[in-house]
């Protein structure tokens, strides 16, 4: 009898420990969101005229955000180039750059970047693809319009792994980030 009672207490302690570990895992997952809306907004405001938030979702493995733009202008802190090769040079130099090419959409720009320098181009594509996991229907629609839009600007912040697309047609800024 004693033996059985001791075994039952051990099982309960094991179940209690498992519940604590599970709860701690949930708390840590929630606390490890990729970035906060305020933190992202603060960074973006250095480069773009960011207006109201349309949608924002962040988890440990992804981030997706859409902001209205107060202006389609890009601030001086974000170097703007018109050629994928120049974007790669600028990324090496300063860690961030924007590609504004009337010859290609951001999607075509991503392909050109990957073909020119695989590591950077694939890091950008990965960020865009992984960021989609956090997108709701509104973000998904804005993302699609921006990435396919021939007038959209493609930007990348290497330090944070953020792909950004400024769509002057819709007046939106779309941001996607994958796992750090």
MIDOSE-1310 file (N, C-alpha, C; in nm, 2 decimals, decimal comma, always signed):
residues 180
xxxx	+0,08/-0,12/+0,00/+0,00/+0,00/+0,00/+0,09/+0,12/+0,00; +0,19/+0,12/+0,08/+0,28/+0,24/+0,09/+0,34/+0,26/-0,04; +0,39/+0,15/-0,10/+0,46/+0,16/-0,23/+0,37/+0,22/-0,34; +0,24/+0,18/-0,34/+0,15/+0,23/-0,44/+0,12/+0,38/-0,42
xxxx	+0,11/+0,42/-0,29/+0,08/+0,56/-0,26/+0,20/+0,65/-0,30; +0,32/+0,60/-0,28/+0,44/+0,68/-0,31/+0,45/+0,69/-0,46; +0,42/+0,59/-0,54/+0,42/+0,59/-0,68/+0,32/+0,69/-0,74; +0,20/+0,70/-0,68/+0,10/+0,79/-0,72/+0,14/+0,93/-0,70
xxxx	+0,21/+0,96/-0,58/+0,26/+1,10/-0,56/+0,36/+1,13/-0,66; +0,45/+1,04/-0,70/+0,55/+1,07/-0,79/+0,49/+1,10/-0,93; +0,39/+1,03/-0,97/+0,32/+1,05/-1,09/+0,26/+1,19/-1,09; +0,19/+1,23/-0,98/+0,13/+1,36/-0,97/+0,24/+1,47/-0,98
xxxx	+0,36/+1,45/-0,91/+0,46/+1,55/-0,92/+0,51/+1,56/-1,06; +0,52/+1,45/-1,13/+0,57/+1,44/-1,27/+0,47/+1,52/-1,36; +0,34/+1,50/-1,34/+0,24/+1,57/-1,42/+0,24/+1,72/-1,39; +0,26/+1,75/-1,26/+0,27/+1,89/-1,22/+0,39/+1,96/-1,28
xxxx	+0,50/+1,89/-1,28/+0,62/+1,94/-1,35/+0,60/+1,96/-1,49; +0,54/+1,87/-1,56/+0,51/+1,88/-1,70/+0,42/+2,00/-1,73; +0,32/+2,02/-1,65/+0,23/+2,13/-1,67/+0,31/+2,26/-1,65; +0,40/+2,27/-1,55/+0,48/+2,39/-1,53/+0,57/+2,42/-1,65
xxxx	+0,63/+2,31/-1,70/+0,72/+2,33/-1,82/+0,64/+2,37/-1,94; +0,52/+2,32/-1,96/+0,43/+2,36/-2,07/+0,39/+2,50/-2,06; +0,35/+2,54/-1,94/+0,31/+2,68/-1,91/+0,43/+2,77/-1,94; +0,54/+2,74/-1,89/+0,66/+2,82/-1,91/+0,69/+2,83/-2,06
xxxx	+0,68/+2,73/-2,13/+0,70/+2,73/-2,28/+0,60/+2,83/-2,35; +0,48/+2,82/-2,31/+0,38/+2,92/-2,36/+0,41/+3,06/-2,33; +0,45/+3,09/-2,21/+0,49/+3,22/-2,17/+0,61/+3,27/-2,25; +0,71/+3,18/-2,26/+0,83/+3,22/-2,34/+0,80/+3,25/-2,48
xxxx	+0,71/+3,16/-2,54/+0,67/+3,18/-2,68/+0,60/+3,31/-2,70; +0,51/+3,35/-2,61/+0,44/+3,48/-2,62/+0,54/+3,59/-2,60; +0,63/+3,58/-2,51/+0,73/+3,69/-2,49/+0,83/+3,70/-2,60; +0,85/+3,60/-2,68/+0,95/+3,60/-2,78/+0,90/+3,65/-2,92
xxxx	+0,80/+3,73/-2,92/+0,75/+3,78/-3,05/+0,87/+3,85/-3,12; +0,87/+3,84/-3,25/+0,98/+3,88/-3,34/+1,01/+4,03/-3,31; +0,91/+4,11/-3,29/+0,93/+4,25/-3,26/+0,80/+4,31/-3,21; +0,80/+4,42/-3,15/+0,68/+4,49/-3,11/+0,64/+4,59/-3,22
xxxx	+0,51/+4,62/-3,22/+0,46/+4,72/-3,32/+0,53/+4,85/-3,30; +0,55/+4,89/-3,17/+0,61/+5,02/-3,14/+0,76/+5,02/-3,19; +0,83/+4,91/-3,16/+0,97/+4,90/-3,20/+0,99/+4,90/-3,35; +0,90/+4,83/-3,42/+0,90/+4,83/-3,57/+0,87/+4,97/-3,62
xxxx	+0,77/+5,03/-3,57/+0,73/+5,16/-3,62/+0,84/+5,26/-3,60; +0,91/+5,25/-3,48/+1,02/+5,35/-3,46/+1,13/+5,33/-3,56; +1,17/+5,21/-3,60/+1,27/+5,19/-3,70/+1,22/+5,24/-3,84; +1,10/+5,20/-3,87/+1,04/+5,24/-4,00/+1,03/+5,39/-4,02
xxxx	+1,00/+5,46/-3,92/+0,99/+5,60/-3,93/+1,12/+5,68/-3,96; +1,23/+5,61/-3,94/+1,36/+5,66/-3,99/+1,37/+5,67/-4,14; +1,29/+5,58/-4,21/+1,31/+5,56/-4,35/+1,19/+5,60/-4,43; +1,07/+5,59/-4,37/+0,94/+5,61/-4,44/+0,85/+5,70/-4,36
xxxx	+0,75/+5,77/-4,43/+0,65/+5,85/-4,36/+0,53/+5,76/-4,32; +0,55/+5,69/-4,21/+0,46/+5,58/-4,17/+0,33/+5,65/-4,10; +0,22/+5,61/-4,15/+0,09/+5,65/-4,09/+0,03/+5,55/-4,00; -0,10/+5,53/-4,00/-0,17/+5,44/-3,92/-0,14/+5,29/-3,95
xxxx	-0,15/+5,21/-3,85/-0,13/+5,07/-3,87/-0,26/+5,01/-3,92; -0,24/+4,93/-4,03/-0,35/+4,86/-4,09/-0,37/+4,72/-4,02; -0,25/+4,65/-4,01/-0,25/+4,52/-3,95/-0,11/+4,49/-3,90; -0,10/+4,42/-3,79/+0,03/+4,38/-3,73/+0,01/+4,25/-3,66
xxxx	+0,11/+4,16/-3,69/+0,11/+4,03/-3,62/+0,26/+3,99/-3,60; +0,30/+3,95/-3,48/+0,43/+3,91/-3,46/+0,43/+3,79/-3,37; +0,51/+3,69/-3,40/+0,54/+3,57/-3,32/+0,69/+3,55/-3,32; +0,74/+3,45/-3,26/+0,88/+3,42/-3,25/+0,94/+3,39/-3,39
xxxx	+0,85/+3,33/-3,48/+0,90/+3,28/-3,61/+0,87/+3,38/-3,72; +0,79/+3,48/-3,70/+0,75/+3,57/-3,81/+0,69/+3,70/-3,77; +0,69/+3,79/-3,86/+0,63/+3,92/-3,84/+0,57/+3,97/-3,97; +0,45/+4,02/-3,97/+0,39/+4,08/-4,08/+0,32/+4,21/-4,04
xxxx	+0,34/+4,31/-4,11/+0,27/+4,44/-4,08/+0,24/+4,52/-4,20; +0,14/+4,60/-4,20/+0,10/+4,68/-4,31/+0,06/+4,82/-4,24; +0,12/+4,92/-4,30/+0,10/+5,06/-4,25/+0,06/+5,15/-4,36; -0,03/+5,24/-4,34/-0,06/+5,34/-4,43/+0,06/+5,44/-4,44
xxxx	+0,08/+5,50/-4,55/+0,18/+5,59/-4,57/+0,13/+5,74/-4,57; +0,20/+5,82/-4,50/+0,16/+5,97/-4,51/+0,22/+6,03/-4,64; +0,32/+5,96/-4,69/+0,38/+6,01/-4,82/+0,45/+5,89/-4,88; +0,46/+5,89/-5,01/+0,53/+5,78/-5,07/+0,68/+5,81/-5,08
xxxx	+0,73/+5,92/-5,03/+0,87/+5,95/-5,03/+0,95/+5,86/-4,94; +1,07/+5,84/-4,97/+1,17/+5,76/-4,89/+1,27/+5,86/-4,83; +1,29/+5,85/-4,70/+1,38/+5,95/-4,63/+1,52/+5,91/-4,67; +1,61/+6,01/-4,65/+1,75/+6,00/-4,68/+1,82/+5,89/-4,61
xxxx	+1,78/+5,85/-4,50/+1,85/+5,74/-4,42/+1,83/+5,60/-4,49; +1,74/+5,59/-4,59/+1,73/+5,47/-4,66/+1,78/+5,50/-4,81; +1,90/+5,45/-4,84/+1,96/+5,47/-4,97/+1,87/+5,40/-5,08; +1,84/+5,47/-5,18/+1,75/+5,42/-5,29/+1,84/+5,41/-5,42
xxxx	+1,84/+5,29/-5,47/+1,91/+5,26/-5,60/+1,81/+5,21/-5,70; +1,86/+5,20/-5,83/+1,77/+5,15/-5,93/+1,82/+5,02/-6,00; +1,92/+4,96/-5,94/+1,97/+4,84/-6,00/+2,00/+4,74/-5,89; +1,97/+4,61/-5,91/+2,00/+4,51/-5,80/+2,14/+4,50/-5,76
xxxx	+2,23/+4,52/-5,85/+2,38/+4,52/-5,82/+2,41/+4,63/-5,72; +2,36/+4,75/-5,75/+2,38/+4,87/-5,67/+2,32/+4,84/-5,53; +2,21/+4,78/-5,52/+2,14/+4,75/-5,40/+2,23/+4,66/-5,31; +2,29/+4,56/-5,37/+2,38/+4,47/-5,30/+2,51/+4,55/-5,25
xxxx	+2,56/+4,64/-5,33/+2,67/+4,72/-5,28/+2,63/+4,80/-5,16; +2,51/+4,86/-5,17/+2,47/+4,95/-5,06/+2,44/+4,87/-4,94; +2,38/+4,75/-4,95/+2,36/+4,66/-4,84/+2,49/+4,62/-4,77; +2,59/+4,60/-4,84/+2,72/+4,57/-4,78/+2,78/+4,69/-4,71
xxxx	+2,76/+4,80/-4,77/+2,81/+4,93/-4,72/+2,74/+4,97/-4,59; +2,60/+4,97/-4,59/+2,53/+5,03/-4,48/+2,42/+4,94/-4,42; +2,40/+4,82/-4,47/+2,31/+4,72/-4,41/+2,16/+4,74/-4,45; +2,14/+4,84/-4,53/+2,00/+4,87/-4,57/+2,00/+4,94/-4,70
xxxx	+1,90/+4,91/-4,78/+1,89/+4,98/-4,91/+1,75/+4,95/-4,97; +1,71/+5,03/-5,07/+1,58/+5,02/-5,14/+1,61/+5,01/-5,28; +1,53/+4,93/-5,35/+1,54/+4,91/-5,50/+1,42/+4,97/-5,56; +1,44/+5,08/-5,64/+1,32/+5,14/-5,70/+1,35/+5,13/-5,85
xxxx	+1,30/+5,03/-5,91/+1,33/+5,01/-6,06/+1,20/+5,00/-6,13; +1,19/+5,09/-6,23/+1,07/+5,09/-6,32/+1,07/+4,97/-6,41; +1,18/+4,90/-6,42/+1,19/+4,79/-6,51/+1,14/+4,66/-6,45; +1,12/+4,65/-6,32/+1,08/+4,53/-6,25/+1,01/+4,55/-6,12
xxxx	+0,92/+4,45/-6,10/+0,85/+4,45/-5,97/+0,94/+4,40/-5,86; +0,90/+4,42/-5,73/+0,98/+4,37/-5,62/+1,01/+4,22/-5,63; +0,91/+4,14/-5,68/+0,93/+4,00/-5,70/+1,04/+3,97/-5,80; +1,04/+4,04/-5,91/+1,15/+4,03/-6,01/+1,28/+4,08/-5,95
xxxx	+1,27/+4,18/-5,87/+1,39/+4,23/-5,80/+1,45/+4,13/-5,71; +1,37/+4,06/-5,64/+1,42/+3,95/-5,55/+1,49/+3,84/-5,63; +1,43/+3,80/-5,74/+1,49/+3,70/-5,83/+1,63/+3,75/-5,88; +1,63/+3,87/-5,92/+1,76/+3,93/-5,97/+1,86/+3,93/-5,86
xxxx	+1,82/+3,97/-5,74/+1,92/+3,98/-5,63/+1,97/+3,84/-5,60; +1,88/+3,74/-5,60/+1,92/+3,60/-5,57/+2,01/+3,54/-5,68; +1,99/+3,58/-5,80/+2,07/+3,54/-5,91/+2,21/+3,61/-5,91; +2,22/+3,73/-5,85/+2,34/+3,80/-5,85/+2,42/+3,76/-5,73
xxxx	+2,36/+3,76/-5,61/+2,43/+3,71/-5,49/+2,33/+3,63/-5,41; +2,35/+3,50/-5,42/+2,26/+3,40/-5,37/+2,23/+3,42/-5,22; +2,33/+3,44/-5,14/+2,31/+3,45/-4,99/+2,21/+3,56/-4,95; +2,24/+3,68/-5,01/+2,15/+3,80/-4,97/+2,01/+3,78/-5,03
xxxx	+2,01/+3,74/-5,16/+1,88/+3,73/-5,23/+1,79/+3,62/-5,16; +1,85/+3,51/-5,12/+1,77/+3,41/-5,06/+1,73/+3,45/-4,92; +1,82/+3,52/-4,84/+1,78/+3,57/-4,71/+1,66/+3,66/-4,72; +1,65/+3,74/-4,83/+1,54/+3,83/-4,85/+1,42/+3,75/-4,88
xxxx	+1,43/+3,66/-4,97/+1,31/+3,57/-5,01/+1,26/+3,50/-4,89; +1,36/+3,44/-4,81/+1,31/+3,37/-4,69/+1,24/+3,46/-4,59; +1,28/+3,58/-4,57/+1,21/+3,67/-4,48/+1,07/+3,70/-4,54; +1,06/+3,72/-4,67/+0,93/+3,75/-4,73/+0,84/+3,62/-4,71
xxxx	+0,89/+3,51/-4,74/+0,81/+3,38/-4,73/+0,77/+3,35/-4,59; +0,87/+3,36/-4,50/+0,84/+3,32/-4,36/+0,74/+3,43/-4,30; +0,75/+3,55/-4,34/+0,67/+3,66/-4,29/+0,52/+3,63/-4,32; +0,50/+3,56/-4,43/+0,36/+3,53/-4,48/+0,29/+3,45/-4,38
xxxx	+0,36/+3,37/-4,29/+0,29/+3,29/-4,19/+0,22/+3,37/-4,09; +0,26/+3,50/-4,07/+0,19/+3,59/-3,98/+0,08/+3,68/-4,04; +0,06/+3,66/-4,17/-0,03/+3,75/-4,24/-0,18/+3,71/-4,23; -0,26/+3,80/-4,21/-0,40/+3,78/-4,22/-0,44/+3,81/-4,36
xxxx	-0,57/+3,81/-4,39/-0,62/+3,83/-4,53/-0,59/+3,97/-4,58; -0,59/+4,07/-4,49/-0,56/+4,20/-4,53/-0,41/+4,22/-4,57; -0,33/+4,16/-4,48/-0,18/+4,17/-4,51/-0,15/+4,09/-4,63; -0,21/+3,98/-4,65/-0,18/+3,89/-4,77/-0,21/+3,97/-4,89
xxxx	-0,33/+4,03/-4,90/-0,37/+4,11/-5,01/-0,27/+4,22/-5,04; -0,23/+4,30/-4,94/-0,14/+4,41/-4,95/+0,00/+4,36/-5,00; +0,04/+4,25/-4,94/+0,17/+4,19/-4,98/+0,17/+4,15/-5,13; +0,06/+4,09/-5,17/+0,05/+4,04/-5,31/+0,05/+4,16/-5,41
xxxx	-0,02/+4,27/-5,38/-0,03/+4,39/-5,46/+0,11/+4,45/-5,46; +0,18/+4,46/-5,35/+0,31/+4,53/-5,34/+0,42/+4,45/-5,42; +0,42/+4,32/-5,40/+0,53/+4,24/-5,45/+0,51/+4,23/-5,61; +0,39/+4,24/-5,66/+0,37/+4,23/-5,80/+0,36/+4,36/-5,87
xxxx	+0,35/+4,47/-5,79/+0,33/+4,60/-5,84/+0,46/+4,66/-5,91; +0,45/+4,69/-6,04/+0,57/+4,74/-6,11/+0,62/+4,88/-6,06; +0,54/+4,95/-5,99/+0,58/+5,08/-5,93/+0,62/+5,07/-5,78; +0,61/+4,95/-5,72/+0,64/+4,93/-5,58/+0,80/+4,93/-5,57
xxxx	+0,84/+4,97/-5,45/+0,98/+4,98/-5,41/+1,00/+4,87/-5,32; +1,12/+4,80/-5,33/+1,16/+4,69/-5,25/+1,27/+4,74/-5,16; +1,26/+4,72/-5,03/+1,37/+4,76/-4,94/+1,40/+4,64/-4,84; +1,53/+4,65/-4,79/+1,57/+4,55/-4,70/+1,66/+4,61/-4,59
xxxx	+1,64/+4,56/-4,47/+1,72/+4,60/-4,36/+1,79/+4,47/-4,31; +1,91/+4,46/-4,34/+1,99/+4,33/-4,31/+1,99/+4,31/-4,16; +2,01/+4,41/-4,08/+2,03/+4,39/-3,94/+1,91/+4,32/-3,87; +1,79/+4,36/-3,92/+1,67/+4,30/-3,86/+1,60/+4,19/-3,95
xxxx	+1,66/+4,17/-4,07/+1,60/+4,07/-4,16/+1,47/+4,11/-4,21; +1,44/+4,24/-4,23/+1,31/+4,29/-4,27/+1,31/+4,32/-4,42; +1,21/+4,26/-4,49/+1,18/+4,30/-4,62/+1,06/+4,39/-4,62; +1,08/+4,51/-4,69/+0,97/+4,61/-4,69/+0,94/+4,64/-4,83
xxxx	+0,81/+4,66/-4,86/+0,77/+4,70/-4,99/+0,67/+4,82/-4,98; +0,71/+4,93/-5,04/+0,63/+5,05/-5,04/+0,55/+5,05/-5,17; +0,42/+5,05/-5,16/+0,33/+5,05/-5,28/+0,27/+5,18/-5,29; +0,32/+5,27/-5,39/+0,26/+5,40/-5,40/+0,12/+5,40/-5,46
xxxx	+0,08/+5,29/-5,52/-0,06/+5,28/-5,58/-0,16/+5,27/-5,47; -0,13/+5,18/-5,37/-0,23/+5,16/-5,26/-0,20/+5,25/-5,14; -0,08/+5,31/-5,14/-0,04/+5,40/-5,03/-0,01/+5,32/-4,90; +0,04/+5,20/-4,92/+0,07/+5,11/-4,81/+0,22/+5,07/-4,81
xxxx	+0,27/+5,04/-4,69/+0,40/+4,99/-4,66/+0,38/+4,85/-4,60; +0,44/+4,75/-4,66/+0,42/+4,61/-4,62/+0,56/+4,56/-4,57; +0,56/+4,50/-4,45/+0,68/+4,45/-4,39/+0,66/+4,31/-4,36; +0,77/+4,23/-4,39/+0,77/+4,08/-4,36/+0,91/+4,05/-4,30
xxxx	+0,90/+3,96/-4,20/+1,02/+3,92/-4,13/+1,00/+3,77/-4,10; +1,11/+3,69/-4,11/+1,10/+3,55/-4,07/+1,17/+3,53/-3,94; +1,20/+3,41/-3,91/+1,27/+3,38/-3,78/+1,41/+3,45/-3,78; +1,45/+3,50/-3,66/+1,58/+3,56/-3,65/+1,69/+3,47/-3,68
